[in-house]
């Protein structure tokens, strides 16, 4: 799987409004934030408003988990690679892109 399935921000606002979150026009700042969630600490392009952030991250996480589950790894011998900037707890290996790219360039330099 390649990418992170973001939805339009208006969807997050509407869901937040229905759930009673404060989503007025002064509380919608969006940008790169440091997020601590699920045992990970990472940078993610998300809302400063914690309610909107949780809505966004929960929806994205659900989409990624559903897509990974389509491989039927319980019934079939399969491996799923997820290339996303949202870390998931469903893996036995997590390699940040910078680390993976550094290792690949180091191996190439050795040859």
N, C-alpha and C positions, 0 to 999 in steps of 0.2 A: 504494500500500500504506500502510496506516495502523496504526501501533503496533509494539511490540516483542514478539516471541513468546517470553515467559518460560515456563519449565516450573516445575513444583512443585519446591521445594528438595530434597525427598527424592530426586528423580531424579538431581540433581547429586551428592548424597551417595553414592548407590548406585554410580554410574559411577566416582566417585572411589575408593570402597572397592575395586571390582574392579580399578582401575588401580594400586592400591597407595598412594594419597595418604593423608595423615594427616587423617582426617575425624572424629576423636573429638568428643565433645560440647563440649570446650573449645576446639575449633579451627574453629568454624562461624559466627563473627561475620559478620553481614550488615548492610549499610547503604550510605550514599552514600560512594563512594570516588573518588579521582582516579586515573584509569587512563591509562597510556601504552601504546598498542598500535597497530600498523599505521601508524605515522607520525602518529597523532593523540594529543592529550592532552585528556581530557574527564572529566566527572563521570558516574558511572553507579551505580545501585543494585545492588551486587554483594558478593561475599564478600571479606573481608580476607585469607583463605587464598588464596595465589596459585594453587595447584593447582585448587581449586574455581572460582576466578575464570576461569581459562583454559578449564576445561571448560564453564562457563556461557557465556562469550563465544563460544567456538567453535561451540557448538550453536545459539545465537541467530544468529550470522553465517551459518551454513549454511542455516538456515530462511529468512532474508531473501534470500540469494543464489538459493535454489531458487525462491522466490516471484517474484522479479524475472525470473528466466529463463523463467517460464511465459508471459511476454508475447511471447516469440519475436522479440526485437528484431533478431536476426541475419537472420531471414527476412522479417520484416514491418517496415514503416515504423511505428515506435511509440516512444513516450517513456514511461519508467517513473518515477514520482515516489514516493520512499520517505520516509515521515514516521516516523522512529524516532530514539531517542536513542542509537543505536549507529551511528557513522559507518562507511561502507564504502569501500574503495579502488576500487570499480567505477564511479565517477562522474567526470565532468569538471567538476562543480560541487557545492560543499558550502556550504550556508547554514545556520548555526546558527539555531535558532528565534528567539532574541532579536534577532539581526541582521535577519532577515526581518520580524519584527513591527515593529521600529523603522522600517524602510524603508517599510512599508505605512502606519504611522501618520503618518510625515513627509509622504508623498504626499497623504494625506487632509487634513492640516493646511494644505497649500499651496493646496488648492482653495477 
